[in-house]
Amino acid sequence: MKLRSGGLDIYYIDETEKHPFSVVTSVRVPFLREVEGEWTFVWSDYLQRAVEWRCRITARHSVRFSKELHANVILAHQGQYKKPENNLRPDEATALMSDALASLDFLEPQSIMTAYADDRTVLMGERRINAAMLGLFQRIRRQLGDDRNGMIIFDDGKPEYIRLYRRATRWLPTGSALGGWKDGSSLNLSLDMFPKDANVKASKLSLFIQIADLVAYAARLKLEREHGLLPAKREKRGHGILYDSVFKDALNTRATGRRNDAIVPILSR
């Protein structure tokens, strides 16, 4: 496989599920780019920006730098995030989440995509979270186009995603909604620009996976609110509108047709 002219991107993926929604989010980070005529590894530049982002969150909210940013734990007021070893109050937890999402301006434009399925969705024979994952793969394939290569890193502990990814590198039908074929047929637009198997990494060791977690969880809460499923306590604390804090330029709104917030509903096919 040859390196494509646009370089190589890494996609960090995390997920969240609560009936009826299964939600997956990818965060795209450039890895290799041609800079002034030379191929240059640029990933470390984005890592440094992510570390600086985490330092700002630590300073502004007096939380411990060593703690993994895990949305479920933060909003449940658990995990002893607060210095020295106390839990956040409800208002502090919401403020931390909102600030973390709003300050993702260090990511490249159009870096974040989210896909979701509900309990009725069937895509390529897969349901729920697997259907959402395949739908996300389709959008990743479209975003890379013909001029870039890609790699994927999943949060550790979900080996079934490796199986889905391996299948998608060989067979990933993409219908007219994405490809624009007038007769409604499908083409096999597999992830053939991915030079290696998918990787896994513990989220506590990856700020980019933690970002995917924050976004995915906020997206699921927004969907619950839109469908009248968000508990009153969460509604009162502003959890249902946290996703709207995400730095807008970081969202790949080109991936969505029916929505303008980079949250893609996966339709049965």
C-alpha positions in Angstrom: 0.0 0.0 0.0 1.4 3.4 -1.0 1.2 6.5 1.2 -1.4 8.8 -0.1 -0.7 12.4 -1.0 -2.6 13.9 1.9 -0.8 12.0 4.6 -2.3 9.9 7.5 -4.8 10.5 10.2 -5.6 8.6 13.4 -9.2 8.2 14.6 -9.7 7.7 18.3 -13.1 6.0 19.0 -15.2 5.6 22.1 -18.8 4.7 22.8 -21.7 4.9 25.2 -25.0 2.9 25.4 -28.2 3.3 27.3 -31.5 2.0 26.0 -32.6 2.9 23.3 -29.5 4.7 22.1 -26.1 3.4 21.1 -23.6 6.2 20.4 -20.0 6.2 19.0 -17.7 9.1 18.6 -14.5 9.5 16.6 -11.8 12.2 17.1 -9.5 12.6 14.2 -5.9 13.6 14.8 -3.4 14.2 12.0 -0.4 11.9 12.2 1.7 12.5 9.1 1.7 15.5 6.8 3.9 16.9 4.1 5.4 20.1 5.4 7.5 22.3 3.2 8.2 19.4 0.9 9.1 16.9 3.6 7.0 14.2 5.3 6.7 15.2 8.9 5.2 13.5 12.0 2.7 16.1 13.4 0.9 14.0 15.9 3.2 15.1 18.8 2.1 18.7 18.1 -1.5 17.8 18.8 -0.6 15.7 21.8 1.1 18.8 23.3 -2.0 20.9 22.7 -4.1 18.2 24.3 -1.8 18.2 27.4 -2.1 22.0 27.6 -5.9 21.7 27.3 -5.9 19.2 30.2 -3.7 21.5 32.3 -6.1 24.4 31.7 -9.0 22.2 32.9 -7.0 21.2 36.0 -6.2 24.8 36.8 -9.6 26.3 36.1 -11.6 23.7 38.0 -9.1 22.7 40.7 -9.2 19.0 39.7 -6.5 16.5 39.9 -4.4 16.1 36.7 -3.9 12.4 37.2 -7.6 11.6 37.0 -9.0 10.2 33.8 -11.7 12.5 32.3 -14.7 10.0 32.2 -18.0 11.7 31.6 -20.2 9.2 33.4 -18.0 9.5 36.6 -17.8 13.3 36.4 -21.5 13.8 36.1 -22.3 11.2 38.8 -20.1 13.3 41.2 -17.8 10.4 41.8 -14.1 9.7 41.3 -12.7 12.2 43.8 -11.7 14.7 41.0 -11.6 17.7 43.3 -8.4 18.5 45.0 -7.2 17.2 47.4 -9.6 14.1 47.2 -13.2 15.3 47.1 -16.0 14.8 44.7 -17.3 17.6 42.5 -20.6 19.2 43.4 -23.3 18.9 40.7 -22.8 22.5 39.4 -19.0 22.0 39.4 -19.3 18.8 37.4 -21.5 20.4 34.8 -19.2 23.4 34.5 -16.1 21.1 34.1 -17.8 19.1 31.3 -19.0 22.3 29.5 -15.6 23.9 29.7 -13.8 20.8 28.5 -16.1 20.5 25.5 -16.0 24.2 24.7 -12.2 24.4 24.7 -11.5 21.8 22.0 -10.4 24.5 19.7 -6.9 22.9 19.4 -8.4 20.1 17.3 -8.4 20.4 13.5 -11.6 21.7 12.0 -14.2 18.9 11.2 -12.4 16.5 13.6 -15.3 15.1 15.6 -18.0 12.8 14.3 -20.7 11.0 16.2 -23.1 8.2 15.0 -26.0 6.6 16.8 -28.4 3.8 16.4 -31.5 3.0 18.3 -33.0 -0.4 19.3 -34.7 -0.7 15.9 -31.6 0.0 13.7 -30.2 -2.8 11.6 -27.2 -2.1 9.3 -25.4 -4.9 7.4 -27.0 -7.4 9.8 -25.7 -5.6 12.9 -27.7 -3.9 15.6 -27.3 -1.3 18.2 -23.7 -0.3 19.0 -22.3 -2.5 16.1 -24.6 -0.8 13.7 -23.6 2.6 14.9 -19.9 1.6 14.6 -20.3 0.5 11.0 -22.2 3.7 10.2 -19.3 5.7 11.7 -16.8 3.7 9.6 -18.7 4.7 6.5 -18.4 8.4 7.4 -14.7 8.0 8.3 -14.2 6.4 4.8 -15.9 9.3 3.2 -14.0 11.9 5.2 -10.6 10.4 4.2 -11.6 10.3 0.6 -8.9 9.2 -1.9 -6.0 11.3 -0.7 -5.3 10.2 2.9 -4.6 7.0 4.8 -6.0 6.2 8.3 -5.5 4.3 11.5 -8.0 3.5 14.2 -7.6 3.3 18.0 -10.4 1.9 20.1 -10.8 2.1 23.9 -9.6 -1.1 25.4 -12.0 -3.9 26.4 -14.1 -4.2 23.3 -12.6 -6.9 21.1 -15.7 -7.2 19.0 -14.9 -3.9 17.4 -11.7 -5.3 16.0 -13.9 -7.9 14.2 -16.1 -5.2 12.7 -13.1 -3.2 11.7 -11.5 -6.1 9.9 -14.7 -6.8 8.0 -14.9 -3.1 7.1 -11.4 -3.2 5.5 -12.7 -5.7 3.0 -16.5 -5.1 2.8 -18.2 -1.8 3.7 -21.3 -1.2 1.4 -22.1 2.5 1.1 -25.5 3.5 -0.3 -26.8 6.4 -2.2 -27.3 8.5 0.9 -23.5 8.8 1.1 -22.4 8.1 -2.4 -25.1 9.8 -4.4 -26.1 6.9 -6.7 -29.4 7.7 -8.3 -30.6 4.1 -8.5 -30.2 3.7 -4.7 -27.7 0.9 -5.1 -24.6 0.3 -2.9 -20.9 0.2 -3.6 -18.3 -1.5 -1.6 -16.2 1.4 -0.3 -14.1 -0.5 2.2 -11.5 1.0 4.5 -8.8 0.0 2.0 -6.7 3.0 2.9 -5.9 1.7 6.4 -2.4 0.2 6.4 -2.7 -1.9 9.6 -5.0 -3.6 12.0 -7.0 -1.5 14.5 -5.3 -0.7 17.8 -6.6 -0.6 21.3 -5.5 1.6 24.2 -6.6 2.1 27.8 -8.6 5.4 27.9 -6.7 6.5 31.1 -3.6 6.6 28.9 -5.1 8.6 26.0 -6.4 12.1 26.2 -7.9 11.7 22.7 -10.0 8.7 23.7 -11.1 10.7 26.8 -12.2 13.5 24.5 -14.2 11.0 22.5 -15.8 9.7 25.7 -16.8 13.2 26.8 -18.4 14.0 23.4 -20.2 10.6 23.0 -21.7 10.8 26.4 -22.8 14.4 25.9 -24.4 13.4 22.6 -26.3 10.6 24.2 -27.7 12.9 26.8 -28.8 15.3 24.1 -30.6 12.6 22.3 -32.3 11.5 25.5 -33.4 15.1 26.0 -34.8 15.4 22.5 -36.8 12.2 22.9 -38.1 13.2 26.4 -36.1 10.4 28.1 -33.7 12.5 30.1 -34.4 12.3 33.9 -35.7 15.5 35.5 -32.7 15.7 37.7 -30.3 15.7 34.8 -32.5 18.2 32.9 -32.3 20.6 35.8 -28.5 20.3 36.0 -28.1 21.1 32.3 -26.8 17.7 31.2 -29.0 17.6 28.1 -27.5 20.7 26.6 -23.8 19.9 27.3 -23.2 18.7 23.8 -24.1 22.2 22.5 -20.9 23.4 24.3 -18.6 21.5 21.9 -16.4 23.9 20.0 -18.3 24.2 16.8 -15.5 24.3 14.3 -14.3 20.9 15.6 -17.5 19.2 14.5 -17.7 17.5 11.1 -21.2 18.9 10.2 -20.6 17.7 6.7 -21.3 14.2 7.9 -24.9 14.9 8.7 -27.8 15.6 6.5 -30.8 15.7 8.7 -29.0 17.4 11.6 -26.5 20.2 11.8 -24.5 19.1 14.9 -22.4 16.2 13.6 -24.6 13.6 15.3 -25.4 11.1 12.5 -28.6 8.9 12.8 -27.8 5.5 11.3 -30.7 4.3 9.3 -31.5 0.6 8.7 -30.4 -0.8 5.4 
